[in-house]
């Protein structure tokens, strides 16, 4: 079997123009497998990115401890200032 493969990462195997019928069929099978493999890899990559996004969101979302640590003193200060202004 002879294949004329493009050089470089991520390239697909393509049959030589004058290759025998069996070689072309095998090449199409490999090409189909490679396309499915690339799709699967991209799908896995998207799932991993989504998992990282969820982890980041849970780490720094609304219910996070750091948000309450930062926001509560500010709100308390504002409430105290409003109380002082209304008592004058």
Biotite code that builds the C-alpha atoms (Angstrom):
import biotite.structure as struc

atoms = struc.array([
    struc.Atom([0.000, 0.000, 0.000], chain_id="A", res_id=1, res_name="UNK", atom_name="CA", element="C"),
    struc.Atom([1.217, 3.418, -0.805], chain_id="A", res_id=2, res_name="UNK", atom_name="CA", element="C"),
    struc.Atom([-0.094, 6.634, 0.645], chain_id="A", res_id=3, res_name="UNK", atom_name="CA", element="C"),
    struc.Atom([0.773, 10.155, -0.293], chain_id="A", res_id=4, res_name="UNK", atom_name="CA", element="C"),
    struc.Atom([0.550, 11.803, 3.095], chain_id="A", res_id=5, res_name="UNK", atom_name="CA", element="C"),
    struc.Atom([0.710, 15.520, 3.571], chain_id="A", res_id=6, res_name="UNK", atom_name="CA", element="C"),
    struc.Atom([3.388, 16.598, 5.967], chain_id="A", res_id=7, res_name="UNK", atom_name="CA", element="C"),
    struc.Atom([2.708, 18.369, 9.209], chain_id="A", res_id=8, res_name="UNK", atom_name="CA", element="C"),
    struc.Atom([0.675, 17.737, 12.318], chain_id="A", res_id=9, res_name="UNK", atom_name="CA", element="C"),
    struc.Atom([-3.046, 17.228, 11.987], chain_id="A", res_id=10, res_name="UNK", atom_name="CA", element="C"),
    struc.Atom([-3.007, 16.398, 8.266], chain_id="A", res_id=11, res_name="UNK", atom_name="CA", element="C"),
    struc.Atom([-5.164, 13.652, 6.804], chain_id="A", res_id=12, res_name="UNK", atom_name="CA", element="C"),
    struc.Atom([-3.895, 10.679, 4.829], chain_id="A", res_id=13, res_name="UNK", atom_name="CA", element="C"),
    struc.Atom([-4.921, 10.941, 1.168], chain_id="A", res_id=14, res_name="UNK", atom_name="CA", element="C"),
    struc.Atom([-4.479, 8.253, -1.505], chain_id="A", res_id=15, res_name="UNK", atom_name="CA", element="C"),
    struc.Atom([-2.144, 8.751, -4.405], chain_id="A", res_id=16, res_name="UNK", atom_name="CA", element="C"),
    struc.Atom([-4.107, 9.570, -7.609], chain_id="A", res_id=17, res_name="UNK", atom_name="CA", element="C"),
    struc.Atom([-3.051, 6.371, -9.371], chain_id="A", res_id=18, res_name="UNK", atom_name="CA", element="C"),
    struc.Atom([-3.390, 4.060, -6.364], chain_id="A", res_id=19, res_name="UNK", atom_name="CA", element="C"),
    struc.Atom([-5.185, 0.691, -6.659], chain_id="A", res_id=20, res_name="UNK", atom_name="CA", element="C"),
    struc.Atom([-8.877, 0.446, -5.719], chain_id="A", res_id=21, res_name="UNK", atom_name="CA", element="C"),
    struc.Atom([-8.182, -1.410, -2.455], chain_id="A", res_id=22, res_name="UNK", atom_name="CA", element="C"),
    struc.Atom([-5.723, 1.280, -1.396], chain_id="A", res_id=23, res_name="UNK", atom_name="CA", element="C"),
    struc.Atom([-8.270, 4.004, -2.133], chain_id="A", res_id=24, res_name="UNK", atom_name="CA", element="C"),
    struc.Atom([-10.960, 2.194, -0.125], chain_id="A", res_id=25, res_name="UNK", atom_name="CA", element="C"),
    struc.Atom([-8.640, 1.676, 2.822], chain_id="A", res_id=26, res_name="UNK", atom_name="CA", element="C"),
    struc.Atom([-7.562, 5.282, 2.565], chain_id="A", res_id=27, res_name="UNK", atom_name="CA", element="C"),
    struc.Atom([-11.203, 6.442, 2.634], chain_id="A", res_id=28, res_name="UNK", atom_name="CA", element="C"),
    struc.Atom([-11.780, 4.243, 5.681], chain_id="A", res_id=29, res_name="UNK", atom_name="CA", element="C"),
    struc.Atom([-8.766, 5.759, 7.425], chain_id="A", res_id=30, res_name="UNK", atom_name="CA", element="C"),
    struc.Atom([-9.901, 9.249, 6.410], chain_id="A", res_id=31, res_name="UNK", atom_name="CA", element="C"),
    struc.Atom([-13.358, 8.572, 7.856], chain_id="A", res_id=32, res_name="UNK", atom_name="CA", element="C"),
    struc.Atom([-11.809, 7.242, 11.063], chain_id="A", res_id=33, res_name="UNK", atom_name="CA", element="C"),
    struc.Atom([-9.526, 10.265, 11.330], chain_id="A", res_id=34, res_name="UNK", atom_name="CA", element="C"),
    struc.Atom([-12.440, 12.664, 10.885], chain_id="A", res_id=35, res_name="UNK", atom_name="CA", element="C"),
    struc.Atom([-14.384, 10.857, 13.623], chain_id="A", res_id=36, res_name="UNK", atom_name="CA", element="C"),
    struc.Atom([-11.314, 10.832, 15.845], chain_id="A", res_id=37, res_name="UNK", atom_name="CA", element="C"),
    struc.Atom([-10.767, 14.574, 15.335], chain_id="A", res_id=38, res_name="UNK", atom_name="CA", element="C"),
    struc.Atom([-14.450, 15.182, 16.138], chain_id="A", res_id=39, res_name="UNK", atom_name="CA", element="C"),
    struc.Atom([-14.178, 13.056, 19.294], chain_id="A", res_id=40, res_name="UNK", atom_name="CA", element="C"),
    struc.Atom([-11.021, 14.859, 20.401], chain_id="A", res_id=41, res_name="UNK", atom_name="CA", element="C"),
    struc.Atom([-12.635, 18.258, 19.865], chain_id="A", res_id=42, res_name="UNK", atom_name="CA", element="C"),
    struc.Atom([-15.704, 17.075, 21.787], chain_id="A", res_id=43, res_name="UNK", atom_name="CA", element="C"),
    struc.Atom([-13.538, 15.905, 24.693], chain_id="A", res_id=44, res_name="UNK", atom_name="CA", element="C"),
    struc.Atom([-11.710, 19.232, 24.592], chain_id="A", res_id=45, res_name="UNK", atom_name="CA", element="C"),
    struc.Atom([-15.023, 21.121, 24.816], chain_id="A", res_id=46, res_name="UNK", atom_name="CA", element="C"),
    struc.Atom([-16.144, 18.971, 27.758], chain_id="A", res_id=47, res_name="UNK", atom_name="CA", element="C"),
    struc.Atom([-12.865, 19.626, 29.574], chain_id="A", res_id=48, res_name="UNK", atom_name="CA", element="C"),
    struc.Atom([-13.158, 23.368, 28.924], chain_id="A", res_id=49, res_name="UNK", atom_name="CA", element="C"),
    struc.Atom([-16.730, 23.305, 30.239], chain_id="A", res_id=50, res_name="UNK", atom_name="CA", element="C"),
    struc.Atom([-15.578, 21.441, 33.359], chain_id="A", res_id=51, res_name="UNK", atom_name="CA", element="C"),
    struc.Atom([-12.896, 24.081, 33.933], chain_id="A", res_id=52, res_name="UNK", atom_name="CA", element="C"),
    struc.Atom([-15.478, 26.843, 33.428], chain_id="A", res_id=53, res_name="UNK", atom_name="CA", element="C"),
    struc.Atom([-17.779, 25.215, 35.996], chain_id="A", res_id=54, res_name="UNK", atom_name="CA", element="C"),
    struc.Atom([-14.937, 24.846, 38.452], chain_id="A", res_id=55, res_name="UNK", atom_name="CA", element="C"),
    struc.Atom([-14.007, 28.512, 38.022], chain_id="A", res_id=56, res_name="UNK", atom_name="CA", element="C"),
    struc.Atom([-17.637, 29.589, 38.328], chain_id="A", res_id=57, res_name="UNK", atom_name="CA", element="C"),
    struc.Atom([-18.160, 27.652, 41.567], chain_id="A", res_id=58, res_name="UNK", atom_name="CA", element="C"),
    struc.Atom([-14.892, 29.020, 42.885], chain_id="A", res_id=59, res_name="UNK", atom_name="CA", element="C"),
    struc.Atom([-15.751, 32.688, 42.274], chain_id="A", res_id=60, res_name="UNK", atom_name="CA", element="C"),
    struc.Atom([-19.528, 32.870, 41.801], chain_id="A", res_id=61, res_name="UNK", atom_name="CA", element="C"),
    struc.Atom([-22.160, 34.718, 43.828], chain_id="A", res_id=62, res_name="UNK", atom_name="CA", element="C"),
    struc.Atom([-22.227, 32.327, 46.769], chain_id="A", res_id=63, res_name="UNK", atom_name="CA", element="C"),
    struc.Atom([-18.477, 32.255, 47.177], chain_id="A", res_id=64, res_name="UNK", atom_name="CA", element="C"),
    struc.Atom([-16.919, 33.138, 50.530], chain_id="A", res_id=65, res_name="UNK", atom_name="CA", element="C"),
    struc.Atom([-14.654, 35.770, 49.009], chain_id="A", res_id=66, res_name="UNK", atom_name="CA", element="C"),
    struc.Atom([-17.647, 37.675, 47.639], chain_id="A", res_id=67, res_name="UNK", atom_name="CA", element="C"),
    struc.Atom([-19.315, 37.807, 51.034], chain_id="A", res_id=68, res_name="UNK", atom_name="CA", element="C"),
    struc.Atom([-16.011, 38.763, 52.691], chain_id="A", res_id=69, res_name="UNK", atom_name="CA", element="C"),
    struc.Atom([-15.626, 41.690, 50.308], chain_id="A", res_id=70, res_name="UNK", atom_name="CA", element="C"),
    struc.Atom([-19.245, 42.824, 49.999], chain_id="A", res_id=71, res_name="UNK", atom_name="CA", element="C"),
    struc.Atom([-20.518, 42.546, 53.595], chain_id="A", res_id=72, res_name="UNK", atom_name="CA", element="C"),
    struc.Atom([-18.213, 45.182, 55.145], chain_id="A", res_id=73, res_name="UNK", atom_name="CA", element="C"),
    struc.Atom([-19.051, 47.599, 52.332], chain_id="A", res_id=74, res_name="UNK", atom_name="CA", element="C"),
    struc.Atom([-22.798, 47.119, 52.792], chain_id="A", res_id=75, res_name="UNK", atom_name="CA", element="C"),
    struc.Atom([-22.419, 47.498, 56.565], chain_id="A", res_id=76, res_name="UNK", atom_name="CA", element="C"),
    struc.Atom([-20.494, 50.744, 56.092], chain_id="A", res_id=77, res_name="UNK", atom_name="CA", element="C"),
    struc.Atom([-23.174, 52.054, 53.728], chain_id="A", res_id=78, res_name="UNK", atom_name="CA", element="C"),
    struc.Atom([-25.915, 51.114, 56.200], chain_id="A", res_id=79, res_name="UNK", atom_name="CA", element="C"),
    struc.Atom([-24.054, 52.851, 59.037], chain_id="A", res_id=80, res_name="UNK", atom_name="CA", element="C"),
    struc.Atom([-23.580, 56.003, 56.924], chain_id="A", res_id=81, res_name="UNK", atom_name="CA", element="C"),
    struc.Atom([-27.307, 56.057, 56.059], chain_id="A", res_id=82, res_name="UNK", atom_name="CA", element="C"),
    struc.Atom([-28.207, 55.618, 59.763], chain_id="A", res_id=83, res_name="UNK", atom_name="CA", element="C"),
    struc.Atom([-25.911, 58.480, 60.748], chain_id="A", res_id=84, res_name="UNK", atom_name="CA", element="C"),
    struc.Atom([-27.361, 60.748, 58.035], chain_id="A", res_id=85, res_name="UNK", atom_name="CA", element="C"),
    struc.Atom([-30.951, 60.041, 59.072], chain_id="A", res_id=86, res_name="UNK", atom_name="CA", element="C"),
    struc.Atom([-30.186, 60.729, 62.759], chain_id="A", res_id=87, res_name="UNK", atom_name="CA", element="C"),
    struc.Atom([-28.894, 64.241, 62.059], chain_id="A", res_id=88, res_name="UNK", atom_name="CA", element="C"),
])
